[in-house]
Amino acid sequence: MSLKASLASGPSTLDRSSETPVRVLRPRRASPDQTVRPTRAEIELGALRGNLRALRKVAGRARIWAVLKADGYGHGAPAVARTLERAGVDGVAVALLEEAIELRDAGIRAPVLVMGGYYGRAYEELLAHDLVPVVYDASHFEQLARAIRLTGHAERVLVHLKIDTGMSRLGVRLEELRRLLEVAASFPQIGIDGVMTHFSSADVAGEEGEQAMVEQLSTFATGLATVRKAGVAPRFVHASNSAGLLRAESLASERAVADARFDAVRPGIALFGVSPSEHLGCPDLKPTLRLRSEIVSLRTVPKGTPVGYGRTFRAERDTVVATVPAGYADGLPRSLSNAGSMLVRGKRAPIVGALSMDLATLDVTDIPGVAMRDEVVAVGEQRGPLGRDEITVREIAELAGLIPWDVMTSISRRVPRFYRDF
């Protein structure tokens, strides 16, 4: 087993939103070799590769483009992208141009799809880094064509066209699609290589979620017909996120609708071993994230002693309190105060008192043998002398009134990422 340090973020980029270029420095992720605090996120790269293999079985012949937005769902996008690229992933998708440039600066050569649709005045950066933009507005074609002209870019630039099928967020609406295709046709230096949409309710259980997918697939089919009638023959058609992928096969067979896997799928959260919904599963998926720390203080407080801000907890007995250097600034929801727990020596220890920015306090009275420097696991599995237990991302999300995505992407950059490879 090897333990690899995470890389700091890449070079700075230029803010082109004003006439005078402004140097913008990306926040640097904490580096393991420069971190004193024992709190860290451990990423299991072997589990990540295993999840990719499991999703390939579900995807069938569809290509897999790994969605690595929000710093790879909190896992550290460059390291995750390198692992998936070596494992043969077909492409990578991100939300922001800045995220895409970070991956290119980290040496990622796989196709990178930029889905957010906002490129400011940085279309030249799209060209310089060989990125694939998602477009849905006439201005995208106009600005991209201008950048092609100004830079002397010789090759035809390929884009993916997004159709709004019911998300009402991004994408061209059906009634505007024909006009947009006419605009696109006036720019032969730009080619529509892909057509895509996004499901709004693929993770919703039962009839409601299925009906929403059926309606969106029907709208998408109409849009695809319009695209093809205009003489555009996209190589790639894609719609499914993690939930759409896990639901696609059964939906197609039960409802006799188009297979929502199409030519490519875009799994995000499932790659990290977390199901997008309780009712959608893939038994071979394994969690990739473990958030751990250590006990840095132990004290016994008498019955009636308050603990933490606001005195929201008072000891109902003589209580052994352990202090752990991890708090809400590290990604632990503050609503876990007096509600959540962490693992010590393989057993659950309740969080007592208000979870603070940098510290948490645990009741370890019932943890025999507890000692300073004992490992504490806030997210993930622990095996210890008192047993084996696991605190999942979904469990934390439900306790905190959040969604798993929120928990994973909230782990801040001050928490160093360590990469385990088995």
LUMSELUM-190063 format. One line per 3 residues: number of its first residue (from 1); their letters; for each residue x, y, z of C-alpha. Coordinates in steps of 0.05 Angstrom, whole numbers, m for minus. Example, Ala and Ser with C-alpha at 12.3 -4.5 7.8 and 13.67 -1.06 7.14 Angstrom:
BEGIN
1	AS	246 m90 156 | 273 m21 143
! end
This chain:
BEGIN
1	MSL	0 0 0 | 28 68 m18 | 7 135 8
4	KAS	12 193 m41 | 8 267 m26 | m42 311 m63
7	LAS	m17 363 m111 | m26 437 m101 | m71 472 m152
10	GPS	m41 492 m218 | m18 560 m244 | m61 621 m238
13	TLD	m106 643 m295 | m125 711 m323 | m191 744 m308
16	RSS	m215 771 m375 | m277 804 m349 | m244 873 m352
19	ETP	m198 907 m401 | m138 902 m355 | m118 830 m341
22	VRV	m121 813 m267 | m79 759 m236 | m125 709 m202
25	LRP	m93 660 m154 | m131 596 m140 | m136 575 m67
28	RRA	m84 522 m52 | m105 456 m22 | m68 438 42
31	SPD	m7 396 27 | 3 334 70 | 77 347 79
34	QTV	63 416 106 | 4 399 151 | 11 393 227
37	RPT	m61 376 243 | m79 302 240 | m145 314 204
40	RAE	m144 289 132 | m186 258 77 | m163 191 52
43	IEL	m182 172 m19 | m182 99 m40 | m160 98 m113
46	GAL	m170 23 m119 | m243 32 m100 | m249 88 m151
49	RGN	m224 42 m207 | m270 m13 m183 | m330 34 m186
52	LRA	m312 53 m257 | m311 m21 m276 | m378 m32 m242
55	LRK	m410 27 m278 | m382 3 m345 | m423 m61 m336
58	VAG	m486 m19 m325 | m469 29 m382 | m463 m26 m434
61	RAR	m435 2 m499 | m443 75 m477 | m380 114 m464
64	IWA	m367 139 m394 | m349 211 m382 | m332 221 m309
67	VLK	m362 283 m278 | m308 314 m234 | m336 383 m219
70	ADG	m328 415 m150 | m257 389 m144 | m277 319 m161
73	YGH	m335 318 m111 | m285 338 m57 | m235 283 m73
76	GAP	m184 326 m110 | m199 329 m184 | m128 323 m213
79	AVA	m111 259 m176 | m179 228 m189 | m176 247 m263
82	RTL	m106 216 m270 | m130 152 m239 | m192 147 m283
85	ERA	m153 166 m345 | m104 110 m333 | m163 63 m321
88	GVD	m190 80 m390 | m246 129 m377 | m272 158 m442
91	GVA	m274 230 m421 | m282 279 m364 | m337 331 m351
94	VAL	m332 392 m307 | m376 453 m293 | m326 510 m299
97	LEE	m273 531 m348 | m226 541 m289 | m237 468 m268
100	AIE	m220 445 m339 | m157 486 m342 | m135 457 m275
103	LRD	m141 387 m304 | m102 405 m366 | m48 438 m323
106	AGI	m45 372 m284 | m30 334 m348 | m98 305 m364
109	RAP	m103 290 m439 | m172 257 m442 | m229 297 m473
112	VLV	m255 349 m424 | m327 374 m431 | m342 441 m399
115	MGG	m416 439 m381 | m429 505 m344 | m439 546 m407
118	YYG	m405 609 m380 | m339 626 m411 | m335 701 m399
121	RAY	m283 731 m445 | m239 669 m442 | m259 632 m505
124	EEL	m185 634 m525 | m171 591 m464 | m220 539 m489
127	LAH	m181 535 m554 | m112 538 m522 | m128 480 m475
130	DLV	m166 437 m526 | m231 437 m486 | m301 419 m510
133	PVV	m352 472 m492 | m426 459 m481 | m465 512 m520
136	YDA	m539 532 m522 | m540 605 m543 | m524 643 m606
139	SHF	m472 684 m568 | m432 621 m555 | m423 609 m629
142	EQL	m408 683 m642 | m356 690 m587 | m323 624 m603
145	ARA	m318 643 m677 | m287 709 m657 | m235 673 m615
148	IRL	m220 626 m673 | m209 685 m718 | m165 724 m669
151	TGH	m121 665 m651 | m115 636 m721 | m139 569 m695
154	AER	m133 523 m755 | m175 462 m736 | m250 458 m735
157	VLV	m275 467 m663 | m324 416 m637 | m379 432 m587
160	HLK	m437 397 m553 | m506 428 m559 | m550 426 m497
163	IDT	m626 421 m503 | m671 441 m444 | m721 385 m436
166	GMS	m752 406 m371 | m697 427 m323 | m709 501 m340
169	RLG	m639 518 m322 | m590 515 m381 | m600 493 m452
172	VRL	m637 516 m514 | m713 508 m511 | m747 470 m567
175	EEL	m782 531 m594 | m714 566 m602 | m675 506 m628
178	RRL	m688 515 m702 | m664 587 m701 | m602 568 m662
181	LEV	m585 514 m713 | m590 566 m768 | m540 609 m730
184	AAS	m495 550 m720 | m496 534 m794 | m467 603 m809
187	FPQ	m404 584 m772 | m374 525 m810 | m311 529 m768
190	IGI	m352 503 m709 | m381 433 m710 | m436 405 m666
193	DGV	m405 339 m645 | m453 323 m589 | m524 335 m566
196	MTH	m543 330 m493 | m594 343 m440 | m599 334 m365
199	FSS	m651 296 m324 | m685 334 m268 | m716 277 m229
202	ADV	m680 212 m246 | m665 202 m172 | m738 211 m150
205	AGE	m770 145 m128 | m829 112 m160 | m877 136 m213
208	EGE	m860 209 m205 | m787 200 m224 | m803 151 m280
211	QAM	m855 197 m311 | m809 256 m309 | m755 217 m346
214	VEQ	m805 192 m398 | m828 264 m411 | m758 290 m418
217	LST	m738 233 m463 | m797 249 m508 | m778 323 m511
220	FAT	m706 304 m525 | m727 258 m582 | m764 316 m614
223	GLA	m702 360 m606 | m656 306 m635 | m702 300 m695
226	TVR	m698 375 m707 | m622 373 m702 | m616 316 m752
229	KAG	m666 348 m799 | m620 409 m801 | m565 364 m828
232	VAP	m527 357 m762 | m502 286 m747 | m474 286 m676
235	RFV	m426 231 m657 | m449 234 m585 | m517 237 m554
238	HAS	m520 237 m478 | m568 251 m421 | m556 206 m361
241	NSA	m523 226 m296 | m512 173 m242 | m586 166 m228
244	GLL	m605 164 m301 | m552 111 m314 | m575 66 m257
247	RAE	m647 74 m278 | m640 72 m353 | m643 m2 m369
250	SLA	m704 m18 m327 | m740 44 m351 | m728 27 m424
253	SER	m753 m44 m416 | m814 m26 m373 | m837 35 m411
256	AVA	m812 19 m482 | m777 87 m486 | m710 105 m514
259	DAR	m651 77 m476 | m628 136 m435 | m556 112 m438
262	FDA	m552 134 m512 | m479 139 m535 | m449 164 m469
265	VRP	m466 172 m396 | m441 222 m345 | m436 190 m275
268	GIA	m412 234 m219 | m429 214 m148 | m434 140 m165
271	LFG	m361 139 m184 | m345 154 m112 | m386 96 m86
274	VSP	m448 135 m64 | m516 119 m95 | m554 180 m119
277	SEH	m616 154 m84 | m634 100 m33 | m677 63 m84
280	LGC	m623 63 m137 | m564 17 m124 | m506 m19 m154
283	PDL	m479 m72 m106 | m408 m68 m132 | m398 6 m115
286	KPT	m351 20 m57 | m341 86 m19 | m277 121 m37
289	LRL	m274 174 18 | m252 168 90 | m247 230 135
292	RSE	m205 218 197 | m171 254 253 | m144 240 323
295	IVS	m160 255 395 | m118 315 418 | m148 325 487
298	LRT	m182 281 539 | m215 304 603 | m266 278 653
301	VPK	m320 329 670 | m368 322 730 | m442 312 722
304	GTP	m477 377 703 | m416 408 668 | m433 445 603
307	VGY	m395 429 539 | m385 475 479 | m415 540 453
310	GRT	m483 558 480 | m480 504 533 | m526 461 490
313	FRA	m500 398 525 | m494 385 599 | m463 321 625
316	ERD	m516 275 655 | m460 235 690 | m386 242 701
319	TVV	m365 243 628 | m301 231 591 | m297 284 535
322	ATV	m250 276 476 | m232 336 433 | m220 325 359
325	PAG	m190 378 313 | m244 377 259 | m304 422 252
328	YAD	m353 455 206 | m297 492 169 | m272 423 148
331	GLP	m339 401 119 | m375 371 179 | m446 400 181
334	RSL	m457 440 245 | m525 408 250 | m489 344 273
337	SNA	m483 379 341 | m513 333 394 | m539 289 338
340	GSM	m482 256 300 | m425 211 321 | m354 191 303
343	LVR	m318 125 308 | m265 112 361 | m232 44 369
346	GKR	m286 14 324 | m345 41 365 | m391 101 358
349	API	m379 161 403 | m434 214 404 | m418 286 385
352	VGA	m435 328 447 | m442 402 449 | m441 449 390
355	LSM	m395 429 333 | m348 489 326 | m308 515 267
358	DLA	m245 476 282 | m262 427 337 | m311 373 357
361	TLD	m324 343 426 | m343 270 435 | m371 231 494
364	VTD	m321 173 499 | m342 150 569 | m364 82 540
367	IPG	m301 72 498 | m256 26 539 | m182 40 531
370	VAM	m191 107 497 | m126 146 495 | m94 208 467
373	RDE	m77 203 393 | m129 149 381 | m156 152 309
376	VVA	m225 183 301 | m265 171 237 | m319 222 218
379	VGE	m335 192 150 | m321 121 128 | m303 54 159
382	QRG	m262 39 221 | m239 m28 247 | m214 m27 319
385	PLG	m208 m68 382 | m281 m55 399 | m308 m76 331
388	RDE	m322 m50 261 | m370 4 241 | m381 54 185
391	ITV	m410 124 180 | m433 136 109 | m440 201 71
394	REI	m514 187 64 | m523 177 139 | m490 244 153
397	AEL	m532 278 100 | m597 251 128 | m578 271 199
400	AGL	m560 341 176 | m619 352 130 | m573 355 69
403	IPW	m558 313 8 | m496 269 m1 | m468 317 m54
406	DVM	m469 373 m3 | m430 333 48 | m376 310 m1
409	TSI	m364 377 m34 | m361 414 32 | m296 383 55
412	SRR	m253 445 50 | m185 454 17 | m152 462 85
415	VPR	m162 387 94 | m104 351 58 | m121 293 13
418	FYR	m81 229 20 | m87 178 m36 | m85 104 m20
421	DF	m73 56 m77 | m81 m19 m68
! end
